[in-house]
Amino acid sequence: MELAAIVVVILVALVFDYTNGFHDAANAIATSVATRALAPRTALALAAVMNLVGAFLGTEVASTVGSGIIEEPQGSSGLLVVLAALVGAIVWNLITWRLGLPSSSSHALIGGLVGAALASSGGVQWGGVIEKVVIPMVLSPVVGFLLAGLVMLAILWLFRRGRPQRLSRGFRHAQTVSAAAMALGHGLQDAQKTMGVIVLALVVGGYHEGFEIPWWVVLLSAGALSAGTYSGGWRIMRTLGRRIIDLDPPRGFAAESTASAVLYTTAFVFAAPISTTQTITSAILGVGATKRLSAVRWGVAGNIAVAWVLTIPMAALAAALAFWALRPLAS
């Protein structure tokens, strides 16, 4: 029965990973599609491949998610905690996808873990949550906004004498590279979160020691995320690519390049599970503000900000409700 429960948890984790892929596909490709640098299906195929590659580049974030957010659950309800956390994250992903809001799948998973742990009277590592989640959640959008604005100002100055049509054509080609870099960062960050949860389930069930990530967990997580990415997330893509600001190729390139740099830095240097959604959205806002403040549709940006703030508590609530609903299964 315990092995069967672990298999169920792993399958649900892969479902979450798949929803993460189609929910966050827009992160990597919305700007390239909006500027017509890439056709939608070409962009999705590129993103899916780079997601797959990025998932194999590191496991530091996975260790943070698996061991640095909640205390290892104990007893017969331990696997139920992990399962409820995943259910809560999936529910919030589907709600925000239905509304077309680019919320964070990463923060939905963190919220799910916290909510399920509290519902089970388990321990939450609040120091890890604050250091690895809350502080990066606040800082990464600010850094993304400011850095993207500076990069865009540098591009405007360097190419101030260039011919607009020629520049647009050149930056469309450059966006193929920046979109690939963004998708690589998405795979690096987001696949690792599912890896961490699967390993947590294996540890709780007694089938694994420590939080080193087995190769087969990396392979399954990478495949599920890549498949979800290729299935696309058109509702959210429209929000990021068109409703915030009318992007041109130079601004699309600046936003993607900046977001990629932030993703790599937080993964490799700080092992922090940041939101790819927040990072690219704030970068889009940053490059848009260099055009003129009124060019940004701040009402849409405000709706996105509300979704960001609500993600952790609402996913936590959904996970707690899932735990209480599923608790009879553990008795």
N, C-alpha and C positions, 0 to 999 in steps of 0.2 A: 504493500500500500504506500509505503514511504517513497519507494522508487517511482511508482505511478504518479504520486503527488509532485515529485521533482520534474518528471517529464511534462506534466501539465503546466507547471510554472515556467519551464523553458519555452514551451509552445506559446504561452501567453506573452512571454517576454519578446519572442520573435514577432508576434502580432503587434505589440507596442512599437518595435523597431520598424516594422512595415509602415505603421501609421505615422511614425516619425519621418520616414522617408517621403511619403506623399504630402504630409503636412508641411515639411520644410524644404521641399524641392524648390520652392520659389526663392529661398534664400540664395541659392547658387546661381539661378538662371534668369530671374525676373528682369534684372537690369539689361542683360544681353538680349532677351526677347523683346523688351520694350523699345530698345534702340535699333532693333532689326539687325543686330550684329550676328545673331544666330536664329535659325528657324526653330520653332518650339520643340519639335521632336528631336532635332539634332542636338539642341541644348540639353534636353532631358537625357539623351543617350550619353553625352559627354559627362553630365553630372553623375549619372549612375556609375560609369566606369571610374571616375575620379573618387567618388564615395567609396567604392570597393578598394581602391588603392590606399586611400587615406586611412582606412580602418586598420591597416597592417603596420602603420608607422609608429605606433606607441601604445602603451597601456597605463600610463601614469594616471590619466583621468579615470580610467576604469577602477583602479585601486582606491581612488578617493571616493567614488560612488559606492563601491562595495564595502569599504571598511571605515570611511570617515564621516558618514552622515548619521547613521543610527547604530546603537549597540547591537551586536549580533543577537538576533532573536533566539530564544531557547524554547525547548519543549515541543509538544505536538502542534502548537499554534505558530511556530516559527515560520514554516513554509507558507502558512496562511497570511502572515504579515507581508511577505514578499509578493504573494499573489494579489492581495488587496491593493498594495501600492501600485502594481502594474495596471490593475483594473481602473483605479482612480485616475492614473495618467492617461490611459486610453480614452476614458469618458471625456476628460477635459479637452484632449486633442480633437475628438470628433465634434464636440460642441463648438470650439473656436474655428475649426475647419468649415463647419456648416455656416457659421456667421461670416466667414471670409476674413477672420482676424489673425494676423501673424503672431500668435503667442508662442511661448517657448516650450517645446517638448522637453527640454532639459529640466526646466524648472517645474514642469508638470510631474516629472518622475521624482524629483527631489521632494516636492510637496506630497506626492503619494507615499513615499517612504516615511516622511515625518508623520503624516496623518495616520497611517496604519500602525506605526510604532506607538503613537500616543493612545490609539484606540485599544491596543493590546496591553496597555500599561507598561510598555517597554521603554528603553532608554533612548534618548536622542542626544547626539553629540553636538550640543548647541555651539560649542567653540568651533567645530569643523563647519557647521552650517553657516555661521557668521563669516568665518575667515575664507572659506572656499566657495560660498554661494552668494551670501548677501552683499559682501563688499565688492566682489567682481560684478555682481548684478547691477550695482549702482555705478561703478567706475567704468565698466566696459562701454556702455552707451555714451558716456561723456567723452571718453577717449576717442571712440569711433567718430562721434560728431565733430570734435575739434580737429582731429587728425585728418579726417576726410576733407574738411574745409580748407585746411592748410595745403594739402596735396592738390586740391582743385585750384587754389590761388596760385600755386607754383606752376601748374600746367597752363593757366591763363597767361601768366607772365612770360613763360618760356616760349609759348607759341603765339604771342600777341601779334606777330606780323605774318602768321601763316594764313593761307587761303582756307576759308571755312569748309568748302566742299572736300578739299584734299585732306584736311585734318579729320573731318568726320569719317572719311573712308579709312584713313590710317588707324584711328582709334577703334573702329569696328573690328579690324583685324586684331588689334591689341586686346580687345575684349574677349576673344577666344582664349587667350592666355589667362587673363584675370578671372574669367568665369571658371576655368579649370582649376585655378589656384583656390578660388572660393569653395568649389565642390570638394577639393582635396581637404581643405580645413574642416568642412562639414563632416566628412567621413572620419577624420581624425578625432573630432570632438564627440559627435553624436553616437557613432557605433560603440564607442568605448563605454558609454553609460549603460547600454544594454549588456555588454560584457560584464560589467561590474555587478549588475543585478543577478545575472545567471550564476556567476561564481559565488555570490552571497547565498543563493539557494542551494548550491552544491555544498558549501561549508555548513550551512544549517542542517542539511540532510545527512551530513557525515560522509559525503562522497569526495571531499576535497579538503586539503589543509592549506592554510595561508591564502593569500589573494593574488598569487601568480596566475595569469590568464592562460588556460590551455589553448593550444592552436585551434582545436575544433570549435571552441567558443568564439574565437576571433572570426573564423570562417563563416559560422552560422550568422553571427551578428552583422558582418559585412554584407553577406548575401541578402539578408532580409532588408537592410537599409537601402541597398542598391536597387532591389526590386521595387520597393516602395517609392523611391525617387523616380524611377522610370515611369511608374504609373501616373505621376504628375499630381499637382495640387493647383488646379487652374483658378479656383476662387481666390486663394491667397496670392497667387501670382499676379492677378489683376490689381489687387490692393497695393502690393509692393511696386509693381512695374509702372502703374499708370495713375493710381488714385492719389498718391502722396505728392508726386511732382512729375511733370513731363520731362523725362530724361533725354539727354543727347549722349552720343558715344563718349566724349571726353569725361562727362560726369559719371556715366556708368562705369568706365574704366577706373576712375578715381575711387568710387565707392567700393567696388569689388576688391581692388588692390589693398585699400585700407582695412577692410573687414578681414581679408585673408591674413594680413600681418598681425592683427589683434588675436585671431584664432590660434595661429601658430605660437605666438608668444605665451598666451595663457595656458596652452596645452603642454608645451615643452618646458617652459621655465617655471610656471606656478602650479601645474597639475590641477588647474581649476576648471570645473565643468561649466563654462559660460554658455550663454545662449547665442547660437548663430543668428537667430531671428533678431534679437535686440541689436546685435553687432552690425548686421547689414542694414537694418532699418535706420539706425542712428547715423550710419555713414551716408545713406541716401539723403537724410535730412540735412547733414552737414554740407554735402555738395550742392544741394538745392538752395541752401541759404546764401551761397556765394553768388547766385544769380540775382536774387532779391528776396527779402523775407516774405513778401506777398506771393512769391512763386510756389511756396510750400503750402499745401492744404492742411493747415494746422488743426482743423476739426477732425480730419481723418487720423492725423498723428495723435491727437488727444484720445480718440477711441482705442488706438493701439496701446497707448500708455496705460489706459484703464485695464486692458486685457493683461498687460505685463504685471501690474500690481495684483490683480486678482488670481493669477495663475497658481502660485504656491498655496494660498489658503483654500481656494476652491478645489484644487486637485487633492489637497489634504482632506478636505471634507468628504469628497467622493470616495477616497480610499478608506476613510474611517467608516462610512456607511457600508462600503463593500465588505470590510472586515466583520462588522456586526451582522451583516446578512449571511456571510459565509461561515461564521463561527460554529454553527451547529455541525458542520462537516468535520470539525476537528475533535468533537467530543465522542 
